Amino acid sequence: MSDLQLRVLQAVETNNGTIEHSDAVFPDVESQVLQAALNSLVAKSMITFSIIERELWKLTSEGEEIVSEGSHEFRLLAEVTKHLEGLKISEVAKVLGPAGKLGQGKAFKNGWIKKDGDVLLSNVADLPEDSTAGLLRSIKENGTLADKKELADLKKRKLISLTKILSYEIQKGAEFALTIAQVETDITSDMLANGKWKTATFKPYNFNSEGVAPHSGALHPLNKVREEFRQIFFSMGFTEMPSNQYVETGFWNFDTLYVPQQHPARDLQDTFYLKDPLTAKKPEDETYWNNIKKVHQEGAFGSIGYRYPWKEDESLRMVLRTHTTATSAAMLHQLAKDPKPARLFSIDRVFRNEAVDATHLAEFHQVEGVLADYNLTLGDLIAFMKSFFEKMGVKNLAFKPTYNPYTEPSLEIYSWHEGLGKLVEIGNSGMFRPEMLESMGLPKDLRVLGWGLSLERPTMIKYDCNNIRELLGHKVTLDFIESNPAARLDSEY
């Protein structure tokens, strides 16, 4: 037991079991130190205590000077009275220092002195009572005054200041004693060997206390939302595509998706191209290669084509993929070997040469789904989109026609945002073009629906993040990753 704990117990006993104000009993102990000792005794059920906060007025250094030497105005009057011919104003500072100048205004206001030219004269027959010093003595003894106007005046003169006094009311507890028995916290091997554990007093377990949080890894919020999307796809019978190939050729990233080689998306301003290696080998499927070339140059499978000289070197340039649809195209090409209904999805990174700001990064994640089946229609696409987004908690969808090079018809997907009071775009969708699918060798009646959306946008909404760089990049904090809960997509999105 510490000396302070022993002092507390003895003081409680001396004061008949109750200390009303601890600051009166322990004036030399800081409140924080005393509270630590009280908490320790409370844990042993030896005392109970409550916190008392009081506001007290204390004298400033100038106020203390007035209590010991008199107020500035009173000292000035005393000096003026000593001089039969009065006290020259120019001599005030020499005689009384700064106090003389400070006291002039108050002395004139009280009517104690008057002015005759450059001389101060007494205006009272006898020295009056120094009320200012008297008020300050009362505050020093009692901590306050009944007259609030006087308090305000003394505060304005910066002679007093308000301070909070923290003290404690302390009472005996159920296990109160002037001494404390030593309690054990652990059973040691020595105690087991000598049998001391049989007679030892053990500290009781506190089952309400929280344990130390173990140091462990945590999923990034993007991965938490990604996992929620994965579970939605799995619940609808989808299979995840292998999407870890970040580098593609222009053939798979653009040409197979019917994006012309003159399209702005293929410019250096929008795309990251590799310098080494600069190009890749041609695909092994020569027929597919020639079909793509023909579709672009001349047209085929019902399309008139773009009618431009298609360049093989441009098609083989290495590029960081701009969308995961390049993976979808490769998977559909594999499906052509054994055409059958399929449901595929991917969630992974894509790269675009964009200026970085609060809502854009040069890399982001794309959520993409592909559904292949026979004789699908635009109505099937709309119905499936409603079903898919309903599992995310998104309802009241609206669709708007749009243009995509590789889908026709194409639809932008909108949802009503209650907070903004308007429709906001949440994704893009469409039916893959026949010239894209039939080039691969897929039968005419096997049609493919596709749709995609960003992973970052719903994550930013879910975790109330206004700047994408706080979600992904150098501004992300470990606390942001560790403290946020697992994702649960609900109606607010």
PEGIVEN-V814445 format. One record per residue. N is the residue number from 1. SS is DSSP state (@ for helix, = for strand, . for the rest). Layout:
# PEGIVEN-V814445
n:ss
N:SS
N:SS
This chain:
# PEGIVEN-V814445
n:ss
1:.
2:.
3:@
4:@
5:@
6:@
7:@
8:@
9:@
10:@
11:@
12:@
13:@
14:@
15:.
16:.
17:.
18:=
19:=
20:.
21:.
22:@
23:@
24:@
25:@
26:.
27:.
28:.
29:.
30:.
31:@
32:@
33:@
34:@
35:@
36:@
37:@
38:@
39:@
40:@
41:@
42:@
43:@
44:.
45:.
46:.
47:=
48:=
49:=
50:=
51:=
52:=
53:=
54:=
55:=
56:=
57:=
58:=
59:=
60:.
61:@
62:@
63:@
64:@
65:@
66:@
67:@
68:@
69:@
70:.
71:.
72:@
73:@
74:@
75:@
76:@
77:@
78:@
79:@
80:@
81:@
82:@
83:.
84:.
85:.
86:.
87:=
88:=
89:@
90:@
91:@
92:@
93:@
94:@
95:@
96:@
97:.
98:@
99:@
100:@
101:@
102:@
103:@
104:@
105:@
106:@
107:@
108:@
109:@
110:@
111:.
112:.
113:=
114:=
115:=
116:=
117:.
118:.
119:=
120:=
121:=
122:=
123:.
124:.
125:.
126:.
127:.
128:.
129:.
130:.
131:@
132:@
133:@
134:@
135:@
136:@
137:@
138:@
139:@
140:@
141:@
142:@
143:.
144:.
145:.
146:.
147:.
148:@
149:@
150:@
151:@
152:@
153:@
154:@
155:@
156:@
157:.
158:.
159:.
160:=
161:=
162:=
163:=
164:=
165:=
166:=
167:=
168:=
169:=
170:=
171:=
172:=
173:.
174:.
175:.
176:.
177:.
178:.
179:.
180:.
181:.
182:.
183:.
184:=
185:.
186:.
187:.
188:.
189:@
190:@
191:@
192:@
193:@
194:@
195:.
196:@
197:@
198:@
199:.
200:.
201:.
202:=
203:.
204:.
205:.
206:.
207:.
208:.
209:.
210:.
211:.
212:.
213:.
214:.
215:.
216:.
217:.
218:.
219:.
220:.
221:@
222:@
223:@
224:@
225:@
226:@
227:@
228:@
229:@
230:@
231:@
232:@
233:@
234:@
235:@
236:.
237:.
238:.
239:=
240:=
241:.
242:.
243:.
244:.
245:.
246:.
247:=
248:=
249:=
250:@
251:@
252:@
253:@
254:.
255:@
256:@
257:@
258:.
259:.
260:.
261:.
262:.
263:.
264:@
265:@
266:@
267:.
268:.
269:.
270:.
271:.
272:.
273:=
274:.
275:.
276:.
277:.
278:.
279:=
280:.
281:.
282:.
283:.
284:.
285:.
286:@
287:@
288:@
289:@
290:@
291:@
292:@
293:@
294:@
295:@
296:@
297:@
298:.
299:.
300:.
301:.
302:.
303:.
304:.
305:.
306:.
307:.
308:.
309:.
310:.
311:.
312:@
313:@
314:@
315:@
316:.
317:=
318:=
319:=
320:=
321:.
322:.
323:.
324:.
325:@
326:@
327:@
328:@
329:@
330:@
331:@
332:@
333:@
334:@
335:@
336:@
337:@
338:@
339:.
340:.
341:.
342:=
343:=
344:=
345:=
346:=
347:=
348:=
349:=
350:=
351:=
352:.
353:.
354:.
355:.
356:.
357:.
358:.
359:.
360:.
361:.
362:.
363:=
364:=
365:=
366:=
367:=
368:=
369:=
370:=
371:=
372:=
373:=
374:=
375:.
376:.
377:.
378:@
379:@
380:@
381:@
382:@
383:@
384:@
385:@
386:@
387:@
388:@
389:@
390:@
391:.
392:.
393:.
394:.
395:.
396:.
397:=
398:=
399:=
400:=
401:=
402:=
403:=
404:=
405:.
406:.
407:=
408:=
409:=
410:=
411:=
412:=
413:=
414:=
415:=
416:=
417:=
418:.
419:.
420:.
421:.
422:=
423:=
424:=
425:=
426:=
427:=
428:=
429:=
430:=
431:=
432:=
433:.
434:@
435:@
436:@
437:@
438:@
439:@
440:@
441:.
442:.
443:.
444:.
445:.
446:=
447:=
448:=
449:=
450:=
451:=
452:=
453:=
454:=
455:@
456:@
457:@
458:@
459:@
460:@
461:@
462:@
463:.
464:.
465:.
466:.
467:.
468:@
469:@
470:@
471:@
472:.
473:.
474:.
475:.
476:.
477:.
478:@
479:@
480:@
481:@
482:@
483:@
484:.
485:.
486:.
487:.
488:.
489:.
490:.
491:.
492:.
493:.
